[in-house]
Each structure stands twice: as C-alpha cells, then as structure tokens.
C-alpha cells in the first residue's frame, strides 16, 4: 500500500529570532535561528528516509511583514537592534569612565549585522534542497488575522494546503497568538473530513531552554570567565512533540462516543495504542465487539464469547499505570469506560440482561426486545441445567421457548408434540421421550417464578385458546416491532419504548435474586 504524502505546515512571525540550539533529546542538536530548519535536520539525522523529496511538501504560512522580515531575510532580535546595541555599548563605556569612547560608540555603525538574504528562512531551505534532504517548499500568503473573517481565511488556507489523505506534520512554535486554538480546530477538522493523519505536532520550547540557561548562570560555583563563556552560547531548547495533547482530545471524544452513543470504533485504536500489541485482543477489540454485538443482537456472543470480565480488569490495570504524561490524564476517562461495562461481569444470561439495559439507555428499542426475549430463554435453560452452553442448541431453545409460553394447562404433551414437529431433531436423537424429560424440567423451573409466563407472552405472543402451544401470534410486542407495525394491533413508538422498560423491570423482579 502506498504511503500517504507528508505535508509540513509552519508559520513565521515578524520579530527577529535569536540563535538557538534545538534538539529532540538532551544531546547537542542543531544551532539555527529557525526552528523549522532544526526540525528537519534533527528528524533526518535520526531517519534519513524521514522525508520523500519527490512527493512530500512543505508550506510556510506568512503575512506580508513576516515574509519580508524572516522569510526573504532575517530580522534582528530586539536586543540586537542597532539603536539598542549602540546605547548598550555607550552605557557600558560610561560606567567604566570612558566618556570619549562612549560618545564614539553612539556614532558607531553596527548595522552590518547579518540581515541579508542568506539569513532568511527561504535561503536556509534552499540549502537543504541543494543537499537533497527535502523536495519542494513554498511560502503561502495569509492575512494578519486582525478580524474573525481573517482568522477564518487563515483556517481555510491551511486546510486547503494540507489537502486530503495526507500525513500532517505541524509546527506551532511561531506565529499568531491564536494559533494553538486554531491548530486544534484544524486538526480535528482535517482528520474528520479529509482523512488526514496527524504524525507530529512540534513546538520549540525556547522559554524552557532560556530558563535552564539562566539557572546555570545563577550557579555560584561558576567563575566569571565560565559565566561569560556560557552567556555567549546559544540557548539549548527542546523540541517537543505535542501529539499527546491532540490524543487526549481524541480520547475524550472517543470515550464520550462510547458512553453516550454506545460506539467504540474510535476507542478501539486508542486503547490498542496505549496498552501495546500483546493486549489488543482483550480490550479495544472486545469493547468494539460488545457495542456491535448489542447493536446487532448477538446474544450468544454477549453471554459466552466476549471476555468482558477480563476487559474490565484490564481497564482497572490501565488506570493503575497512569504515571505521567498522557496516561496521568486517563483515569477519569477510564472510569467512565469501566462504569459503562461494569454489569457485563459473567459468562451467563446476566450479560444478556445487561445488554437489554444498555439498549434501554440508548433507545435501541428493537434490539432491546429481541435481546430481552432471547436472554430469558437462555436464562431458563441455564437455571434448569446449570450449563449455559446448552442454550446454543436450536432444538433446546425451541423447547425452552415453548415451556415459557405454555398454554392454559401447561400440557407437556402439547409442548412436545409442537416441538417434535420441527424437521431437525438431531439434538434429541429423534427421541420424543428425551425431549419430554427436558420439557418437564423446563416447565417446572418456570413455574417456580410466578408471572414469568405472562410477561413472556406480552413480549412474544398471545396465549392460545385451543390448548396448544402459542405460535408467533400478532399481539406480542417483539412481533409488532420486528414486522414494522404492519398488523392490526400495532402500537405507538412511545408505547413500545416505555413497555420495554416495564417488561424488563417485571422480568428482573421475578427472577431475582437468581439473576444477581
């Protein structure tokens, strides 16, 4: 599969930049006036294949003044302005009692400091181009961002040049004061709309390096000579990758989607990335499978296949690993995940009823009726034979369903006659006597729970008047909803929604404490 095209986005300010030694590590890095140059040299130093000179693109967004001051040439830092420099030199000489020299210093022409084209960012990147380290790059004109309309124009221009289906490398060290906020909005937008993948969000932390240098200069053990030498050295500033800040936003959105919309598609890759390759199959994928299983009414999967108890334990362990950085911010979000799945704690029909309550919470009414009926059938088999795997067999489920429906006299012979008419009787070895023994046990178990037959009939069918087991007759609420309301006794959406909650409450009150 072809790798996506990489796009590097950066800004330039209008003020002059001092010389800084930038590095991704504490080791010696690249000394330059421009963070952009350092990023490429440091990245390529680690990986010579970092940038594809034929395909990848670089864009510098500049206002008219930024282009003049720093792209085409390099503006002097404030403390190196000619007037300021002359004044500083004269003041120093006056303090030393050298009045004549001070007067001469005020007239000194120090405008020959490096401000020509060879110090501009364009020149620096042309040199990288000549060395074969990068391919094409260009400046992109943007307005000054002095109004909301201009800010939106900046937004649109950046989105345009990022393009679609690209890998994004975004440097936010320089530029507008509103850039951090704008960056978050841009990244959210292009990742959602244009299938862009954020690979790196760079920030050259000059202030951190400046503070470290000042701390070193305050060291009383240094001699004046050492301090003087240290002052001449450029600030050593770290280059941070702030991807984790974006990732935290993605976590927040994914957890919110899982908790409120019962959708784990965005949560799965984040969990897999956070816990590593070895645990992927028991956390991210399981949560996604849980959500999909409920949406598609996969009862057997929910009760017997998904490792949801282990998933909950993995979430707890992940919270305990929250030591620093992004992980330190995750526990409150993981608490929400754990709270969402805490009821799925067994490999029994209990998970089925937990799924019904999930459906009620998320207005999945049709899935709720299906899972409620099928979970009750599973529960009866499980409680009668203490083996939930028996509920996998269609013939066993048919007998259990008939036992739940019953008829006026709960005739075992009618139940067996009805079920034995089914073509596939392989589970019972074509033995009506074996089926009868099973039916007796199931009916006797159901009779121990008063009201269970009536509530089951409300879900699935009317009671038969001719002493036979009821078929799927019109009147059962699951029948009503699954046939789209195309019957003479169709109910309203409001009634079906409310009755799902009522039926669930009735069932849980009847079967507890066995359910818990």
C-alpha positions in Angstrom: 0.0 0.0 0.0 1.3 3.4 -0.9 2.4 5.6 1.9 0.4 8.9 2.3 2.0 12.1 1.2 3.6 14.1 4.0 2.8 17.7 4.5 4.7 20.0 6.8 3.0 23.2 8.0 4.7 26.1 9.8 4.4 29.8 10.5 6.8 32.7 10.7 6.5 35.7 12.9 7.6 39.3 12.3 10.1 39.7 15.1 13.7 38.6 14.9 14.8 35.3 16.2 18.0 34.6 18.2 20.3 31.7 17.6 19.1 28.6 19.5 20.4 25.0 19.7 17.3 22.9 19.1 17.1 19.1 19.9 14.6 16.4 20.4 16.9 15.0 23.2 19.3 16.4 25.8 22.1 15.9 23.4 23.6 18.6 21.2 21.2 19.5 18.4 21.1 22.0 15.5 22.0 25.6 16.1 19.9 27.9 14.0 17.7 31.0 14.0 14.8 29.0 12.7 13.1 26.1 14.4 11.9 24.8 11.1 15.4 24.1 9.9 16.2 22.3 13.2 13.2 20.1 12.9 14.2 18.8 9.5 17.9 18.4 10.3 17.1 16.6 13.6 14.4 14.3 12.1 16.6 13.4 9.1 19.6 12.8 11.4 17.5 10.1 13.2 16.0 8.8 10.0 17.4 9.6 6.6 14.2 8.4 5.0 12.1 10.8 7.0 11.2 13.0 4.0 10.4 11.9 0.5 12.0 14.6 -1.8 9.8 13.6 -4.7 6.4 13.5 -3.1 6.3 15.3 0.3 5.6 19.0 0.6 6.5 21.9 2.9 4.4 25.1 3.4 5.3 28.2 5.3 2.4 30.5 6.1 3.5 34.1 6.2 2.0 37.5 6.5 3.4 40.2 4.2 5.6 41.6 7.0 6.7 38.1 8.2 7.8 37.3 4.6 9.8 40.5 4.4 11.4 40.2 7.8 12.1 36.5 8.2 11.4 34.5 5.0 13.4 36.6 2.5 15.9 37.8 5.1 16.4 37.6 8.9 15.2 40.3 11.1 17.4 41.2 14.1 16.2 40.2 17.6 15.0 43.1 19.7 18.1 43.1 21.8 20.3 43.3 18.7 18.6 46.3 17.1 21.3 48.9 16.0 20.0 51.7 18.2 19.7 49.4 21.3 23.1 48.0 20.7 24.7 51.4 20.4 23.1 52.5 23.6 24.2 49.4 25.4 27.8 49.8 24.3 27.9 53.5 25.2 26.4 52.9 28.7 29.0 50.3 29.4 31.8 52.6 28.5 30.3 55.4 30.6 30.2 53.1 33.6 33.9 52.4 33.0 34.6 56.2 33.0 35.4 56.3 29.3 33.4 59.3 28.2 35.1 59.8 24.8 34.8 56.2 23.9 31.1 56.3 24.9 30.4 59.3 22.6 32.2 57.4 19.7 30.1 54.3 20.5 26.9 56.3 20.0 28.1 57.1 16.5 29.2 53.6 15.7 27.7 52.0 12.7 26.7 48.4 13.6 24.1 48.0 11.0 26.3 45.4 9.3 24.9 42.6 11.4 23.6 39.7 9.3 20.3 40.8 7.9 20.8 39.9 4.2 19.0 37.2 2.2 21.4 34.5 3.2 20.0 34.5 6.7 16.3 34.2 5.6 14.3 31.0 6.0 14.0 30.7 2.3 17.8 30.6 1.8 18.1 28.0 4.6 15.7 25.7 3.0 17.2 26.2 -0.4 20.4 24.9 1.1 18.5 21.8 2.4 17.1 21.4 -1.0 20.5 21.5 -2.6 21.8 18.9 -0.2 19.0 16.6 -1.3 17.3 16.5 2.1 14.0 17.9 1.1 11.9 18.5 -2.1 9.7 21.4 -2.9 8.7 24.0 -0.4 6.9 27.3 -0.7 5.6 30.3 1.2 1.8 30.9 1.4 0.4 34.3 1.9 -2.1 34.8 4.7 -3.8 37.9 6.2 -2.8 39.4 9.5 -5.7 37.8 11.4 -6.9 41.1 12.7 -10.6 40.1 12.4 -12.7 37.0 12.7 -13.1 36.9 8.9 -9.3 37.0 8.5 -8.9 34.2 11.1 -11.4 32.0 9.1 -9.4 32.9 5.9 -6.2 31.6 7.6 -8.1 28.5 8.6 -9.4 27.8 5.1 -6.0 28.5 3.5 -4.2 26.0 5.8 -6.9 23.3 5.3 -6.5 23.8 1.5 -2.8 23.2 1.6 -2.9 20.2 4.0 -5.1 18.5 1.4 -6.8 15.1 1.6 -5.4 11.7 2.6 -2.1 13.1 3.9 0.2 12.8 6.9 0.4 16.0 8.7 3.5 17.5 10.4 2.5 20.7 12.1 4.9 23.2 13.7 3.2 25.8 16.1 6.4 27.4 17.6 5.9 30.8 15.9 3.1 32.8 14.5 -0.3 34.2 15.7 -1.3 34.2 19.4 -4.5 32.4 18.4 -2.6 29.7 16.6 -2.8 27.0 19.4 -6.6 27.2 19.4 -6.7 27.4 15.6 -4.4 24.4 15.4 -6.7 22.2 17.5 -9.7 23.1 15.3 -7.8 22.5 12.1 -6.5 19.1 13.2 -10.0 18.0 14.3 -11.4 19.2 11.0 -8.9 17.7 8.6 -8.7 14.3 10.4 -12.5 14.0 10.3 -13.3 15.5 6.9 -10.2 14.9 4.8 -8.8 11.6 6.2 -5.6 13.3 7.4 -3.4 11.6 10.0 -1.5 13.8 12.4 2.0 12.4 12.7 3.7 15.2 14.7 2.8 18.5 16.4 6.1 20.3 17.0 6.8 23.1 19.5 10.3 24.5 20.0 10.3 25.4 23.7 12.7 28.4 23.7 11.4 29.6 27.1 12.3 26.3 28.8 15.8 26.5 27.3 16.2 30.1 28.4 15.2 29.3 31.9 17.7 26.4 32.1 20.5 28.7 30.9 19.6 31.3 33.5 19.6 28.7 36.2 23.1 27.7 35.1 24.3 31.3 35.1 23.0 31.6 38.7 25.3 28.8 39.8 27.6 30.4 42.3 30.3 27.8 41.7 30.9 29.2 38.2 33.8 31.7 37.7 33.2 34.9 35.9 35.1 33.6 32.9 32.8 30.5 32.8 29.7 32.6 33.0 30.9 34.9 30.3 31.6 31.9 28.0 28.2 30.5 28.9 26.4 33.7 28.1 27.9 33.6 24.5 26.5 30.1 24.0 23.1 29.8 22.3 20.1 28.7 24.4 19.6 24.9 24.3 15.9 24.4 23.7 14.0 21.1 23.5 11.7 20.4 20.5 8.5 18.8 21.9 6.1 16.6 20.1 2.7 17.6 21.5 0.8 14.8 19.8 -0.4 13.6 23.2 -2.4 16.8 23.7 -4.3 16.1 20.5 -4.5 12.4 21.5 -6.2 13.4 24.8 -8.8 15.3 22.8 -9.3 12.1 20.8 -9.6 10.1 23.9 -12.2 12.5 25.3 -14.2 12.3 22.1 -13.9 8.5 21.8 -15.0 7.9 25.4 -17.9 10.3 25.0 -19.0 8.5 21.9 -18.7 5.1 23.7 -20.6 6.2 26.8 -23.3 8.3 25.1 -23.7 6.6 21.7 -22.5 3.1 22.5 -20.0 3.2 19.7 -16.4 2.0 20.3 -14.9 2.4 16.8 -12.8 5.4 17.8 -12.0 4.0 21.2 -10.5 0.7 19.9 -7.4 2.1 18.2 -6.6 4.4 21.1 -6.8 1.6 23.6 -4.7 -0.7 21.4 -2.1 2.0 21.0 -2.0 2.7 24.8 -1.6 -0.8 26.1 0.6 -2.3 23.3 0.3 -5.1 20.9 0.1 -8.0 23.3 -3.2 -7.0 24.9 -5.1 -5.7 21.8 -7.4 -8.7 21.5 -8.7 -8.3 25.1 -9.5 -4.7 25.3 -10.1 -2.4 22.3 -11.4 -5.1 20.1 -13.6 -6.6 22.8 -15.2 -3.3 23.6 -15.9 -2.7 19.9 -17.3 -6.2 19.6 -19.5 -5.5 22.7 -21.0 -2.4 21.1 -21.5 -4.1 17.7 -22.9 -7.2 19.4 -25.6 -5.2 21.1 -26.5 -3.2 18.0 -26.9 -6.5 16.1 -28.5 -8.5 18.9 -25.7 -11.2 19.1 -26.9 -12.9 22.3 -24.5 -15.9 22.2 -21.5 -13.6 21.6 -22.5 -11.4 24.5 -23.1 -14.2 27.0 -20.5 -16.8 26.0 -17.8 -15.4 23.7 -16.7 -11.9 24.7 -14.1 -11.7 27.5 -15.8 -8.8 29.2 -14.9 -9.7 32.7 -11.2 -9.7 31.7 -11.7 -6.4 29.8 -13.0 -4.7 32.9 -9.9 -5.9 34.8 -7.6 -4.6 32.0 -9.2 -1.2 32.3 -8.6 -1.2 36.0 -4.9 -2.2 35.4 -4.6 0.6 32.8 -5.7 3.1 35.4 -3.0 1.9 37.8 -0.4 2.5 35.2 -1.3 6.2 34.9 2.1 7.6 36.0 2.9 10.6 33.9 2.2 12.5 30.6 -1.0 11.5 28.8 -1.5 8.4 31.0 -1.8 10.6 34.0 -4.9 12.2 32.5 -6.7 8.9 31.5 -8.1 7.6 34.8 -11.2 9.8 34.8 -11.9 8.7 31.2 -11.2 5.0 32.1 -13.6 5.3 35.0 -16.3 6.2 32.5 -15.5 3.1 30.4 -15.4 0.9 33.5 -18.8 2.3 34.6 -20.3 1.5 31.2 -19.2 -2.1 31.2 -19.4 -3.0 35.0 -22.6 -5.0 34.5 -21.0 -7.3 32.0 -19.2 -9.4 34.5 -20.1 -13.0 33.8 -20.4 -15.6 31.0 -24.1 -16.1 31.7 -27.5 -14.7 30.7 -26.7 -11.9 33.2 -24.8 -10.3 30.3 -27.8 -10.6 28.1 -30.0 -8.7 30.6 -27.2 -6.1 31.0 -27.3 -5.7 27.2 -31.1 -5.1 27.4 -30.5 -2.3 29.9 -27.8 -0.8 27.6 -30.4 -0.9 24.8 -32.9 1.0 27.0 -30.3 3.6 27.9 -29.5 4.2 24.2 -33.1 3.9 22.7 -32.2 0.7 20.9 -35.8 -0.5 21.2 -35.9 -3.2 18.5 -32.6 -4.7 19.8 -33.9 -4.5 23.3 -37.0 -6.6 22.6 -35.0 -9.2 20.8 -32.3 -9.5 23.5 -34.9 -9.5 26.3 -36.8 -12.4 24.8 -33.7 -14.4 23.9 -32.0 -13.7 27.2 -35.0 -15.0 29.1 -34.9 -18.2 27.1 -31.2 -18.5 27.8 -31.8 -17.9 31.5 -34.4 -20.7 31.8 -32.1 -23.2 30.2 -29.1 -22.0 32.3 -31.1 -22.2 35.5 -32.6 -25.6 34.7 -29.5 -27.4 33.7 -26.6 -25.2 35.1 -24.9 -25.2 31.7 -25.3 -22.1 29.5 -23.7 -23.9 26.6 -26.9 -25.9 26.2 -28.6 -22.7 25.2 -26.6 -22.8 21.9 -28.7 -25.6 20.6 -31.7 -24.5 18.5 -33.8 -27.5 19.5 -33.2 -26.9 23.2 -34.2 -23.2 22.7 -37.3 -24.2 20.9 -38.4 -26.4 23.8 -37.5 -23.7 26.4 -39.5 -21.1 24.4 -42.5 -23.4 24.3 -42.1 -24.0 28.1 -42.1 -20.3 28.7 -45.2 -19.7 26.6 -47.0 -22.8 27.8 -50.8 -22.9 27.4 -53.8 -22.9 29.8 -52.9 -26.2 31.4 -49.2 -26.3 30.7 -49.6 -29.6 28.8 -46.3 -31.2 28.5 -47.6 -33.5 25.7 -48.7 -30.5 23.7 -45.4 -28.8 24.1 -43.5 -31.9 23.0 -45.9 -32.5 20.1 -45.5 -29.0 18.9 -41.6 -29.0 19.2 -41.3 -32.5 17.7 -42.9 -31.4 14.5 -39.8 -29.4 13.7 -37.7 -31.1 11.0 -34.4 -31.0 12.8 -34.5 -33.1 16.0 -30.8 -34.2 16.0 -30.1 -32.8 19.5 -32.7 -35.1 21.0 -31.6 -38.1 18.8 -35.1 -38.1 17.3 -36.3 -39.3 20.7 -39.6 -37.9 21.9 -39.1 -39.3 25.3 -35.8 -37.4 25.8 -37.5 -34.2 24.7 -40.3 -34.8 27.1 -37.9 -35.1 30.0 -36.3 -31.8 29.1 -39.7 -30.1 28.7 -40.9 -31.3 32.1 -37.8 -29.8 33.8 -38.1 -26.5 31.9 -41.8 -26.1 32.7 -41.3 -27.0 36.4 -38.4 -24.5 36.6 -40.6 -21.7 35.0 -43.5 -22.4 37.4 -41.3 -21.6 40.3 -41.2 -18.0 39.2 -44.8 -16.6 39.3 -45.7 -14.2 36.5 -42.9 -15.3 34.2 -45.2 -16.9 31.7 -47.4 -13.8 31.5 -44.6 -11.4 30.9 -43.0 -13.6 28.3 -46.3 -13.8 26.4 -46.5 -10.0 26.5 -43.2 -9.9 24.7 -43.7 -12.7 22.2 -47.3 -13.8 21.6 -51.0 -14.2 22.8 -52.0 -17.3 24.7 -53.5 -20.0 22.6 -57.3 -20.6 23.1 -57.2 -24.2 21.8 -55.0 -25.8 24.5 -51.9 -25.9 22.2 -48.7 -24.0 22.5 -48.9 -20.5 21.1 -47.2 -19.7 17.8 -45.7 -16.3 17.0 -49.2 -14.6 17.1 -49.9 -11.0 16.4 -50.0 -9.1 19.7 -46.6 -9.9 21.0 -44.5 -6.7 21.2 -41.4 -8.3 19.6 -43.6 -9.5 16.8 -45.1 -6.0 16.4 -41.8 -4.2 16.3 -40.0 -6.7 14.1 -42.8 -6.6 11.5 -42.6 -2.8 11.3 -46.1 -2.3 12.8 -47.9 -3.8 9.8 -50.6 -5.5 11.8 -54.0 -4.7 13.2 -52.7 -4.2 16.7 -49.7 -2.0 16.0 -48.5 0.1 18.9 -47.1 3.6 19.0 -43.3 4.2 19.3 -43.8 5.8 22.7 -45.7 2.7 24.0 -43.1 0.3 22.7 -40.3 2.3 24.2 -41.9 2.6 27.6 -43.1 -1.0 27.6 -39.6 -2.3 27.0 -38.5 -0.7 30.3 -41.6 -2.0 32.1 -41.2 -5.6 30.8 -37.5 -5.6 31.7 -38.3 -4.4 35.3 -41.0 -7.1 35.6 -38.7 -9.8 34.5 -35.8 -8.8 36.7 -38.1 -8.5 39.7 -39.4 -12.0 39.1 -36.1 -13.8 38.5 -34.0 -12.1 41.2 -32.1 -13.0 43.3 -31.2 -15.8 40.8 -30.2 -13.2 38.2 -27.8 -11.5 40.6 
